[in-house]
Amino acid sequence: MEETDTEIVLEVADIHGVWHPFFWSPVRVGAHLAAPELTSYERWAETYDRHTPESLAALAARVPQLRQRPLISILVPVYHRSAEDEVWLRRAVDSVRRQVYPHWELCLADDASPAPHVRPLLEAFTREDPRIKVVFRERNGHISHASNSALGLATGEFTALLDHDDELAPHALYEVASLLDLHTQDRRGGAAARALLQAGLPAGPF
């Protein structure tokens, strides 16, 4: 941004390529101004969501200790109009490949992108990592149909959605798997309680 900028306007394009503003906010830019106050999420991230290579390695070492290590299928609909989009997809895919939790598959669905770089790029991804799968749609169906096509490739017990220009933190899938593992015992305890109740026995003190 430049010091002469006075506002931020966010726009979204409709299916005809016409842009419509949906958010506006005044801004002040310049070295003479104080640093902007962090949002509540930014304050949380600064405090709790910072990892070093050593802490990430420690998380990776905990993965074998999880009682369950489900396969997580990450669904990514892809649609590129120009070569400038490639860098963002590469960053998205790299963010998945850097996960400390290794039990994932990346399901990419190209939604009949007009950009010629897309097919060779996606095919290269599949050669580089066997956990990456690709389907090429013959007709553009927009994000919902493309996501369903990606879902058709999935074999995991759980699925996650990732946009083609987003990135995952390297510990994101570990946190998901860790939480699922934490509640595995809760589910088993609930099943045992139901069995006791069905047998007419008390399941607990309350």
Secondary structure as GFF3:
##gff-version 3
##sequence-region A 1 206
A	DSSP	beta_strand	7	13	.	.	.	ID=ss1
A	DSSP	beta_strand	19	26	.	.	.	ID=ss2
A	DSSP	alpha_helix	40	48	.	.	.	ID=ss3
A	DSSP	alpha_helix	53	62	.	.	.	ID=ss4
A	DSSP	three_ten_helix	63	65	.	.	.	ID=ss5
A	DSSP	beta_strand	72	78	.	.	.	ID=ss6
A	DSSP	three_ten_helix	83	85	.	.	.	ID=ss7
A	DSSP	alpha_helix	86	97	.	.	.	ID=ss8
A	DSSP	beta_strand	104	110	.	.	.	ID=ss9
A	DSSP	alpha_helix	118	128	.	.	.	ID=ss10
A	DSSP	beta_strand	132	136	.	.	.	ID=ss11
A	DSSP	alpha_helix	142	151	.	.	.	ID=ss12
A	DSSP	beta_strand	158	161	.	.	.	ID=ss13
A	DSSP	alpha_helix	172	198	.	.	.	ID=ss14
###
